[in-house]
Amino acid sequence: MLKQTRGKRWAKNVFSYLLAAAVIVALWQLASLAVHNAMLPPPLSAWKTTIRLLHDPLGMHLWISTRRVLGSLLISLLIGVPLGMVMGFERPVDRVLAPLVYLTYPIPKIVFLPLILLFFGLGEGSKVFLISLIATYQILVTTRDAVRKVTPEAIHSLRSLGASHTQIYRYLLFPSCLPDVLTALRLSLGTAIAVLFFAESFATTRGLGYFIMDSWSRAAADRMFAGIIMMGLLGVVLFWAVDVLELLFARWRRQG
């Protein structure tokens, strides 16, 4: 019975995604017919170009962009989650770091790009650092606020059972804030890919951002939309990957 219920739910989800994709393609087709401009090709033409270029050179640019996004998000998680947990649980640490975080968080990190380029150069380091910097703030603040929501009673109960400081972090704080961390990761994905496009659109010859802008400068609309499609698919696949992580490590949230 449970398997049948899950099967029906999975089928409904697949149908919903297919329906949403069909609506997007239909609107794209209508816009192409209405505008009737070579820079807005119909979906079929763009998809044919995407498939034709997927092996080379589009596949290479996709791999480089994927590597940059995943590396940046991994760095953001490794920094933002532990630091956010410590700030949320250790009040003396929070009193020192919270003013620094909240004064710098609203500043658009993109304005530091000239300095980032100065210190990290035009290569991979500057792009990964810029994306990591932006995503780390989102994950850190979300994690800190999630830990703050853990009730003192839960902490005292675990301490009464003889739990050490480390065990409180491992068995209470981390599981409690994990769903919020995954939500922050979803939000960071959209930001990371947007920043990725910006970072790859100058001073580089690799990545989907470069491929899109280079195709635009050549008025190669089919190639440009092939790059846009792949960047969109990159975001969708990574978003689904976070859903899988939530299903594996925070299943109670889905069940609720």
Backbone bond lengths (Angstrom), bond angles and torsions (degrees), N, CA, C in turn:
res aa  C-N    CA-C-N  psi(-1)  N-CA   C-N-CA  omega(-1)  CA-C   N-CA-C  phi
1 M - - - 1.466 - - 1.523 110.78 -
2 L 1.347 115.54 -43.73 1.452 120.39 179.84 1.519 111.18 -64.89
3 K 1.347 116.01 -40.19 1.455 119.62 178.63 1.520 111.33 -64.76
4 Q 1.350 117.07 -38.47 1.464 120.38 178.07 1.529 110.65 -64.11
5 T 1.333 116.27 -41.51 1.469 120.23 178.76 1.517 110.97 -62.29
6 R 1.338 116.21 -44.88 1.458 120.05 178.82 1.521 111.13 -64.56
7 G 1.348 115.99 -38.36 1.457 119.78 178.28 1.518 112.35 -62.88
8 K 1.334 115.97 -42.12 1.467 119.89 178.22 1.523 110.87 -65.74
9 R 1.331 116.37 -40.77 1.461 120.08 179.49 1.522 110.69 -64.04
10 W 1.346 116.48 -41.34 1.453 120.83 178.50 1.525 110.65 -63.81
11 A 1.342 116.81 -42.45 1.460 120.52 179.55 1.529 111.07 -63.47
12 K 1.335 116.90 -39.60 1.467 120.20 178.22 1.525 110.89 -64.91
13 N 1.321 116.62 -39.60 1.461 120.01 179.41 1.523 111.02 -64.86
14 V 1.335 116.01 -44.07 1.464 120.09 178.96 1.526 110.32 -61.88
15 F 1.324 116.32 -43.42 1.464 120.35 179.05 1.524 111.18 -62.03
16 S 1.326 116.60 -40.22 1.463 120.56 179.92 1.525 111.06 -63.32
17 Y 1.334 116.05 -43.12 1.467 119.72 179.15 1.526 111.22 -65.95
18 L 1.321 116.28 -42.37 1.464 119.64 179.29 1.527 110.97 -64.06
19 L 1.330 116.04 -39.95 1.466 120.02 178.56 1.530 110.51 -64.68
20 A 1.331 116.73 -43.18 1.466 120.16 178.81 1.528 110.85 -62.85
21 A 1.340 116.53 -41.71 1.463 120.11 178.16 1.520 110.91 -63.33
22 A 1.342 116.67 -40.69 1.463 120.30 179.17 1.528 111.45 -63.49
23 V 1.326 116.79 -38.58 1.474 120.56 178.65 1.524 110.17 -65.02
24 I 1.336 116.53 -43.11 1.466 120.12 179.51 1.523 111.16 -62.10
25 V 1.330 115.99 -45.35 1.469 119.97 179.98 1.531 110.59 -64.20
26 A 1.331 117.13 -40.59 1.463 120.60 179.42 1.529 111.52 -63.46
27 L 1.334 116.36 -43.28 1.466 119.74 178.35 1.526 110.76 -65.14
28 W 1.328 115.91 -38.46 1.467 120.50 176.79 1.528 110.16 -61.56
29 Q 1.332 116.61 -45.15 1.463 120.62 -179.94 1.529 110.98 -62.52
30 L 1.321 117.07 -43.66 1.466 120.84 179.21 1.525 111.24 -63.44
31 A 1.346 115.82 -41.47 1.465 119.39 178.58 1.517 111.20 -63.99
32 S 1.331 116.52 -39.06 1.462 120.47 178.48 1.523 111.58 -63.76
33 L 1.327 116.33 -41.32 1.464 120.19 178.61 1.524 111.70 -68.85
34 A 1.336 115.88 -37.57 1.469 119.70 -177.19 1.523 111.48 -71.86
35 V 1.338 116.19 -44.02 1.466 119.65 -178.03 1.519 111.39 -75.09
36 H 1.315 115.89 -39.85 1.471 122.90 178.95 1.529 110.44 52.88
37 N 1.339 114.07 54.19 1.458 121.10 -179.09 1.516 108.36 -127.00
38 A 1.332 115.56 141.39 1.460 120.05 -177.22 1.528 112.01 -62.88
39 M 1.338 117.98 -22.92 1.452 120.87 -179.69 1.521 112.74 -80.99
40 L 1.323 117.74 -3.36 1.465 121.33 173.96 1.526 108.39 -125.99
41 P 1.331 116.63 80.05 1.461 120.29 -177.32 1.523 111.07 -71.30
42 P 1.329 117.57 158.79 1.473 120.22 175.98 1.521 111.04 -67.78
43 P 1.325 117.56 158.53 1.476 120.78 -176.66 1.520 113.73 -56.85
44 L 1.322 117.97 -41.80 1.458 120.39 -176.49 1.521 111.24 -61.58
45 S 1.324 116.39 -41.54 1.463 120.27 179.23 1.524 110.75 -64.00
46 A 1.329 116.90 -42.54 1.465 120.26 179.56 1.526 111.22 -65.51
47 W 1.334 117.00 -40.40 1.463 120.12 179.75 1.525 111.36 -66.01
48 K 1.320 117.87 -39.46 1.462 120.83 177.60 1.527 110.80 -61.14
49 T 1.326 115.80 -42.25 1.461 119.76 178.21 1.517 110.64 -66.11
50 T 1.323 117.47 -39.09 1.465 121.28 178.86 1.521 110.93 -60.25
51 I 1.312 116.63 -46.55 1.465 120.74 -179.83 1.527 110.62 -65.81
52 R 1.318 116.49 -39.83 1.467 120.38 -178.71 1.523 111.84 -66.04
53 L 1.318 117.18 -36.32 1.461 120.81 -176.18 1.527 113.37 -95.25
54 L 1.331 117.34 -1.93 1.457 119.98 -172.76 1.519 112.50 -61.28
55 H 1.329 117.11 -39.39 1.470 119.41 -179.91 1.525 110.93 -70.12
56 D 1.303 117.14 -45.00 1.449 121.94 -179.38 1.534 108.56 -160.56
57 P 1.343 117.09 127.45 1.469 129.24 6.99 1.530 114.08 -99.47
58 L 1.327 117.53 -2.28 1.460 120.23 -171.72 1.528 112.26 -63.41
59 G 1.328 116.18 -37.59 1.460 119.74 -179.87 1.514 112.44 -61.79
60 M 1.339 116.54 -38.76 1.463 120.45 178.89 1.524 110.89 -65.02
61 H 1.334 116.70 -44.58 1.461 120.45 178.99 1.539 110.89 -64.77
62 L 1.320 116.86 -38.18 1.464 121.10 177.76 1.523 110.95 -62.20
63 W 1.322 117.16 -44.23 1.456 120.76 -179.59 1.525 111.18 -62.61
64 I 1.317 117.15 -42.82 1.465 121.00 -178.99 1.523 110.63 -65.16
65 S 1.327 117.96 -43.59 1.467 121.25 178.74 1.521 110.72 -64.88
66 T 1.335 116.86 -41.81 1.463 120.80 178.95 1.521 110.69 -61.86
67 R 1.311 116.10 -43.26 1.470 121.00 179.07 1.522 111.10 -61.87
68 R 1.303 116.76 -41.22 1.465 120.37 -179.95 1.525 111.48 -65.84
69 V 1.324 116.93 -44.48 1.468 120.43 -178.71 1.521 110.77 -66.13
70 L 1.323 117.16 -48.12 1.462 120.38 -178.10 1.525 111.25 -63.71
71 G 1.328 117.19 -42.40 1.456 119.84 178.35 1.521 112.18 -62.65
72 S 1.330 116.07 -41.51 1.462 120.40 179.86 1.515 111.67 -65.89
73 L 1.331 116.97 -44.11 1.464 120.05 -179.61 1.522 111.79 -67.43
74 L 1.323 117.04 -35.47 1.463 120.04 177.13 1.525 110.43 -63.82
75 I 1.322 116.70 -44.27 1.466 120.10 177.15 1.527 110.40 -61.20
76 S 1.335 116.44 -42.30 1.466 120.66 -179.77 1.514 111.59 -62.23
77 L 1.331 117.06 -40.66 1.463 120.46 178.69 1.523 111.36 -67.35
78 L 1.329 116.71 -42.63 1.464 120.51 -177.64 1.524 111.68 -66.35
79 I 1.320 117.07 -26.85 1.470 120.45 178.28 1.523 111.26 -94.30
80 G 1.328 116.33 -48.67 1.459 121.01 -171.74 1.516 114.70 -69.01
81 V 1.336 117.64 -40.66 1.468 119.99 -176.60 1.534 111.86 -68.99
82 P 1.332 120.09 -53.81 1.478 118.20 179.24 1.524 112.70 -61.19
83 L 1.326 117.13 -43.19 1.460 119.57 -178.56 1.525 111.26 -66.66
84 G 1.326 116.60 -38.61 1.459 119.70 177.30 1.516 112.23 -65.61
85 M 1.338 117.40 -38.50 1.462 120.55 177.48 1.520 111.47 -64.92
86 V 1.316 116.36 -42.55 1.475 119.87 179.65 1.523 110.03 -65.09
87 M 1.328 117.37 -43.07 1.463 120.04 179.20 1.530 111.31 -64.24
88 G 1.324 116.85 -35.75 1.455 120.00 -178.80 1.515 113.65 -73.86
89 F 1.336 116.96 -27.30 1.467 120.43 -173.97 1.522 112.59 -104.32
90 E 1.308 116.54 -36.07 1.462 120.91 -177.52 1.529 108.65 -96.71
91 R 1.311 117.31 100.23 1.456 120.80 -175.71 1.534 113.33 -62.10
92 P 1.329 121.17 -40.15 1.475 119.55 177.36 1.536 112.33 -59.14
93 V 1.345 116.28 -40.99 1.463 119.74 177.85 1.521 110.29 -65.16
94 D 1.331 116.42 -41.52 1.460 120.67 -179.24 1.526 111.54 -63.34
95 R 1.329 117.16 -37.74 1.464 119.94 -179.91 1.526 111.73 -64.27
96 V 1.321 116.37 -29.24 1.464 120.22 179.33 1.526 111.41 -82.81
97 L 1.345 116.84 -44.82 1.459 120.84 -171.83 1.527 114.36 -88.67
98 A 1.326 117.70 -30.75 1.471 120.28 -175.60 1.529 112.79 -56.85
99 P 1.343 120.02 -45.30 1.469 118.13 178.18 1.528 113.00 -59.97
100 L 1.350 116.61 -37.93 1.461 119.78 178.63 1.521 111.20 -64.74
101 V 1.332 116.24 -42.93 1.461 120.39 -179.09 1.525 111.38 -66.39
102 Y 1.322 116.18 -45.63 1.463 119.43 -174.51 1.522 112.82 -75.27
103 L 1.337 118.05 -22.33 1.461 119.94 174.42 1.523 112.21 -78.68
104 T 1.334 116.69 -31.31 1.466 120.54 -177.66 1.524 113.42 -96.01
105 Y 1.335 117.39 -19.48 1.471 120.11 -177.09 1.528 113.06 -60.60
106 P 1.349 119.79 -44.02 1.475 118.29 -176.96 1.528 114.05 -72.71
107 I 1.332 117.90 -13.32 1.463 119.91 -178.39 1.530 109.23 -72.36
108 P 1.337 118.40 127.12 1.478 119.76 177.11 1.527 110.02 -61.91
109 K 1.308 116.57 116.53 1.464 119.92 -174.74 1.514 112.40 -66.65
110 I 1.315 116.79 -18.28 1.458 120.88 -178.14 1.522 110.74 -65.84
111 V 1.348 117.57 -22.14 1.465 119.82 -179.63 1.528 111.31 -69.06
112 F 1.327 117.18 -17.69 1.457 120.96 178.89 1.524 112.39 -86.15
113 L 1.334 116.64 5.36 1.458 120.17 -176.49 1.531 113.00 -56.24
114 P 1.337 119.43 -44.05 1.482 117.44 178.18 1.523 112.87 -58.39
115 L 1.337 116.98 -39.88 1.463 119.60 178.44 1.524 111.48 -68.80
116 I 1.335 115.75 -39.46 1.465 119.83 178.88 1.523 110.37 -62.09
117 L 1.325 116.45 -42.11 1.460 120.25 178.05 1.528 111.03 -65.95
118 L 1.326 115.88 -34.19 1.463 119.78 -179.98 1.527 111.29 -65.48
119 F 1.348 116.11 -42.01 1.464 119.85 -175.27 1.529 112.90 -88.05
120 F 1.333 117.47 -32.16 1.466 120.32 -174.79 1.526 113.39 -108.15
121 G 1.329 117.26 -7.17 1.454 119.74 178.81 1.514 112.57 79.80
122 L 1.329 115.86 -170.29 1.458 121.98 -176.11 1.527 113.10 -94.61
123 G 1.319 117.90 1.86 1.462 120.94 -175.32 1.519 113.79 -85.51
124 E 1.329 114.70 -153.00 1.461 121.47 -176.14 1.523 112.30 -63.85
125 G 1.334 116.59 -36.43 1.457 120.58 -173.41 1.512 113.54 -57.59
126 S 1.333 117.63 -43.98 1.453 120.56 -177.61 1.518 112.08 -65.71
127 K 1.321 117.26 -38.30 1.468 121.28 -179.00 1.529 110.96 -70.26
128 V 1.322 116.16 -45.47 1.463 120.00 179.67 1.527 110.22 -65.48
129 F 1.320 116.72 -40.73 1.471 119.67 -179.20 1.527 110.98 -64.28
130 L 1.326 117.78 -42.65 1.467 121.14 -178.88 1.525 110.98 -62.44
131 I 1.323 117.01 -47.10 1.465 120.33 179.90 1.520 110.52 -65.26
132 S 1.331 116.77 -42.90 1.468 120.83 -179.86 1.518 111.16 -62.58
133 L 1.317 116.73 -40.71 1.459 121.01 -178.93 1.521 111.16 -59.72
134 I 1.327 116.24 -45.05 1.468 120.63 -178.13 1.527 110.68 -69.22
135 A 1.334 117.14 -46.35 1.466 120.76 -176.27 1.521 111.81 -69.59
136 T 1.327 117.98 -32.81 1.462 120.80 -178.30 1.523 111.21 -61.95
137 Y 1.307 116.94 -41.57 1.461 119.80 179.49 1.524 110.94 -60.50
138 Q 1.339 117.21 -44.73 1.462 120.31 -178.79 1.522 111.24 -62.60
139 I 1.322 116.90 -44.38 1.459 120.89 -178.62 1.526 111.07 -70.06
140 L 1.320 117.04 -40.66 1.457 121.24 -178.72 1.534 111.44 -62.03
141 V 1.326 116.87 -50.14 1.466 120.52 -177.46 1.525 110.72 -64.33
142 T 1.330 116.98 -41.50 1.466 120.18 179.34 1.523 111.24 -64.41
143 T 1.323 117.17 -43.15 1.465 121.13 179.29 1.520 111.26 -63.77
144 R 1.306 116.75 -44.69 1.460 120.82 179.43 1.520 111.40 -59.34
145 D 1.335 117.05 -44.94 1.465 120.32 179.70 1.523 111.76 -67.97
146 A 1.346 117.19 -33.81 1.464 120.64 179.41 1.527 110.81 -67.19
147 V 1.327 116.92 -41.08 1.466 120.23 178.59 1.527 110.54 -65.07
148 R 1.323 116.08 -35.25 1.464 120.14 179.04 1.534 111.83 -62.58
149 K 1.330 117.07 -23.63 1.466 120.58 -178.47 1.523 113.22 -80.76
150 V 1.343 117.38 -10.90 1.464 120.55 176.90 1.529 108.64 -68.49
151 T 1.307 116.79 128.05 1.471 120.72 -174.51 1.522 111.27 -72.36
152 P 1.337 117.60 145.86 1.478 120.41 175.81 1.518 111.77 -59.29
153 E 1.346 117.38 -31.59 1.464 120.22 179.81 1.522 111.90 -61.14
154 A 1.340 115.71 -40.37 1.460 119.17 179.22 1.516 110.85 -64.94
155 I 1.323 116.53 -40.07 1.470 120.46 179.00 1.530 110.55 -66.43
156 H 1.332 116.65 -45.08 1.466 120.25 -179.92 1.528 111.11 -64.17
157 S 1.331 116.76 -36.88 1.471 119.75 179.00 1.514 110.99 -63.02
158 L 1.332 115.80 -42.28 1.467 119.18 -179.60 1.528 110.96 -68.59
159 R 1.320 116.35 -36.72 1.460 119.87 178.00 1.533 111.23 -66.89
160 S 1.331 115.94 -35.98 1.471 119.38 179.72 1.518 111.81 -66.11
161 L 1.329 116.50 -21.82 1.464 120.70 177.29 1.524 112.11 -87.62
162 G 1.334 115.64 3.23 1.461 119.49 176.56 1.507 114.82 92.56
163 A 1.337 117.37 15.84 1.463 120.06 -178.41 1.524 110.23 -70.88
164 S 1.320 115.95 140.81 1.458 121.34 176.80 1.526 109.73 -83.22
165 H 1.314 114.98 173.77 1.466 120.76 179.04 1.528 110.03 -59.40
166 T 1.320 115.77 -44.33 1.466 120.65 -179.70 1.523 111.20 -64.13
167 Q 1.315 117.42 -39.55 1.462 121.22 -179.96 1.520 112.12 -67.45
168 I 1.324 116.99 -31.93 1.468 119.52 175.67 1.522 109.78 -63.54
169 Y 1.316 116.25 -42.66 1.466 119.69 177.12 1.528 110.88 -62.85
170 R 1.321 115.09 -44.53 1.470 119.68 -172.84 1.524 113.38 -73.97
171 Y 1.327 116.51 -43.95 1.464 119.70 -171.12 1.531 114.29 -99.91
172 L 1.326 117.71 -11.22 1.460 119.44 -179.00 1.525 112.52 -123.13
173 L 1.301 116.53 -58.35 1.461 119.53 -172.45 1.533 112.28 -68.13
174 F 1.336 116.19 -47.62 1.464 118.55 -178.08 1.533 112.39 -63.92
175 P 1.357 119.41 -48.91 1.473 118.02 176.80 1.530 112.93 -61.20
176 S 1.338 117.06 -33.58 1.456 119.97 -178.04 1.524 112.21 -68.75
177 C 1.335 116.16 -36.96 1.463 118.35 -177.20 1.523 113.27 -93.33
178 L 1.339 118.25 -6.68 1.463 121.46 -176.16 1.532 113.41 -57.09
179 P 1.347 119.50 -46.47 1.481 117.81 178.61 1.518 112.92 -59.01
180 D 1.333 117.52 -39.05 1.464 120.24 178.53 1.525 111.24 -70.03
181 V 1.316 116.70 -33.80 1.464 120.00 176.62 1.530 110.08 -63.62
182 L 1.328 117.01 -41.82 1.461 120.34 178.64 1.525 111.19 -66.09
183 T 1.333 116.80 -36.34 1.465 119.63 175.15 1.520 110.33 -63.66
184 A 1.321 116.71 -43.87 1.467 120.45 177.45 1.521 111.15 -62.76
185 L 1.333 116.13 -35.22 1.461 120.15 178.28 1.521 110.56 -65.02
186 R 1.332 116.98 -38.64 1.471 120.10 176.48 1.529 110.74 -61.61
187 L 1.317 115.65 -46.30 1.461 119.57 179.42 1.531 110.83 -63.47
188 S 1.319 115.72 -38.98 1.463 119.88 -179.35 1.515 111.76 -67.66
189 L 1.332 117.03 -28.79 1.461 120.22 179.27 1.518 111.28 -60.17
190 G 1.340 115.50 -48.76 1.461 118.98 179.92 1.516 111.39 -61.31
191 T 1.328 116.15 -43.16 1.464 120.48 178.66 1.522 110.91 -64.73
192 A 1.331 116.08 -43.17 1.464 120.54 -177.37 1.526 111.48 -61.85
193 I 1.322 117.27 -42.04 1.454 119.90 -178.32 1.529 110.70 -70.99
194 A 1.339 117.05 -36.00 1.463 120.08 176.05 1.529 110.90 -63.71
195 V 1.334 116.39 -44.43 1.466 120.45 178.26 1.526 110.22 -67.56
196 L 1.328 116.50 -35.75 1.462 120.89 177.89 1.524 110.54 -58.62
197 F 1.327 116.24 -45.88 1.464 119.77 179.37 1.521 110.48 -59.17
198 F 1.325 116.35 -44.72 1.463 120.15 179.74 1.529 110.88 -63.70
199 A 1.331 116.91 -45.27 1.458 120.97 -176.56 1.527 112.08 -67.21
200 E 1.329 116.58 -30.72 1.466 120.23 -178.50 1.526 112.85 -88.57
201 S 1.303 117.43 -2.73 1.466 119.93 -176.32 1.521 112.81 -88.92
202 F 1.337 118.00 0.57 1.457 120.38 178.44 1.533 109.27 -146.73
203 A 1.320 115.33 154.62 1.473 123.25 173.20 1.524 112.82 51.47
204 T 1.315 118.13 37.20 1.464 121.65 176.64 1.517 109.33 -157.78
205 T 1.291 116.29 160.52 1.468 121.21 176.77 1.518 110.98 -125.35
206 R 1.324 116.90 17.05 1.465 121.10 -178.85 1.512 110.13 -138.85
207 G 1.335 115.68 146.91 1.456 121.11 179.18 1.516 111.52 112.07
208 L 1.332 114.90 157.62 1.467 120.28 -177.08 1.529 112.06 -64.92
209 G 1.351 116.45 -35.17 1.453 118.99 177.76 1.515 111.44 -60.63
210 Y 1.323 116.52 -44.81 1.466 120.75 176.31 1.521 110.79 -62.08
211 F 1.330 116.69 -44.71 1.471 120.88 -177.78 1.529 110.46 -60.19
212 I 1.325 117.28 -42.61 1.463 121.23 -178.91 1.529 110.99 -65.94
213 M 1.327 116.96 -48.87 1.461 120.13 -177.67 1.529 111.70 -69.07
214 D 1.322 116.91 -35.32 1.463 119.84 176.97 1.527 110.34 -65.27
215 S 1.337 116.86 -41.72 1.460 120.26 178.20 1.529 110.75 -65.75
216 W 1.339 116.46 -39.11 1.466 120.29 177.68 1.526 111.54 -62.17
217 S 1.336 117.14 -42.26 1.461 120.88 -179.84 1.518 112.01 -65.61
218 R 1.333 116.59 -26.59 1.463 121.44 177.90 1.525 112.29 -90.84
219 A 1.357 117.01 0.89 1.469 122.74 -176.60 1.527 111.17 58.66
220 A 1.347 116.24 31.75 1.462 121.94 177.47 1.529 107.68 -94.93
221 A 1.324 116.19 83.35 1.461 121.28 -171.91 1.522 112.43 -62.08
222 D 1.348 116.88 -41.23 1.468 119.32 -178.83 1.529 111.18 -62.14
223 R 1.328 116.86 -43.03 1.467 120.84 177.51 1.524 110.73 -65.07
224 M 1.332 116.59 -40.92 1.459 120.60 -179.79 1.528 110.80 -60.78
225 F 1.329 116.35 -46.04 1.463 119.54 -179.77 1.523 111.64 -71.31
226 A 1.325 117.74 -26.98 1.463 119.66 173.98 1.532 109.61 -62.92
227 G 1.339 116.33 -41.99 1.455 119.96 176.34 1.520 112.47 -65.69
228 I 1.333 116.28 -39.74 1.469 120.16 178.45 1.529 110.34 -63.92
229 I 1.328 116.62 -42.02 1.469 120.69 179.04 1.528 110.23 -60.79
230 M 1.331 116.92 -44.91 1.460 119.68 -177.62 1.521 111.45 -68.51
231 M 1.333 117.42 -36.08 1.459 119.03 177.18 1.525 110.37 -67.68
232 G 1.339 116.31 -38.21 1.458 119.62 176.25 1.522 111.83 -64.78
233 L 1.326 116.64 -43.28 1.462 120.38 178.75 1.534 111.28 -65.16
234 L 1.329 116.22 -35.25 1.465 119.58 176.70 1.525 110.11 -59.25
235 G 1.331 116.36 -45.40 1.456 119.92 178.68 1.519 112.54 -63.61
236 V 1.328 116.64 -42.49 1.472 120.89 -178.79 1.528 110.81 -64.87
237 V 1.320 117.26 -44.75 1.464 120.93 -178.68 1.533 110.50 -64.19
238 L 1.323 117.31 -42.89 1.461 119.78 178.54 1.526 111.25 -66.41
239 F 1.332 116.70 -36.18 1.458 120.54 176.82 1.524 110.53 -63.08
240 W 1.329 116.36 -43.68 1.471 120.63 176.30 1.528 110.75 -63.48
241 A 1.325 116.91 -36.56 1.466 119.80 179.39 1.525 111.00 -61.35
242 V 1.336 116.65 -37.48 1.464 119.90 176.47 1.526 109.97 -66.46
243 D 1.336 117.37 -37.08 1.466 120.34 175.61 1.527 111.19 -60.33
244 V 1.323 116.19 -39.80 1.469 120.60 178.62 1.533 109.81 -65.66
245 L 1.325 116.79 -41.66 1.466 119.94 177.32 1.522 110.87 -60.94
246 E 1.321 116.44 -40.98 1.459 119.95 178.42 1.523 111.03 -64.67
247 L 1.325 116.24 -38.94 1.457 120.07 179.13 1.522 111.55 -66.31
248 L 1.324 117.01 -32.53 1.456 120.94 -178.05 1.528 112.83 -82.46
249 F 1.344 116.32 -40.12 1.460 119.52 -170.12 1.525 114.52 -113.85
250 A 1.320 117.90 -9.63 1.470 121.01 177.63 1.524 109.63 -139.56
251 R 1.324 114.74 49.77 1.459 120.28 -174.13 1.519 112.11 -63.28
252 W 1.335 117.41 -29.97 1.471 120.04 -178.71 1.524 112.01 -60.86
253 R 1.337 116.22 -27.78 1.459 118.43 -179.55 1.512 110.60 -69.22
254 R 1.350 116.65 -41.87 1.455 120.43 177.49 1.518 111.69 -64.86
255 Q 1.335 115.48 -37.49 1.447 119.17 -178.82 1.509 111.17 -69.24
256 G 1.338 115.60 -29.74 1.467 118.74 178.41 1.493 111.33 -74.52
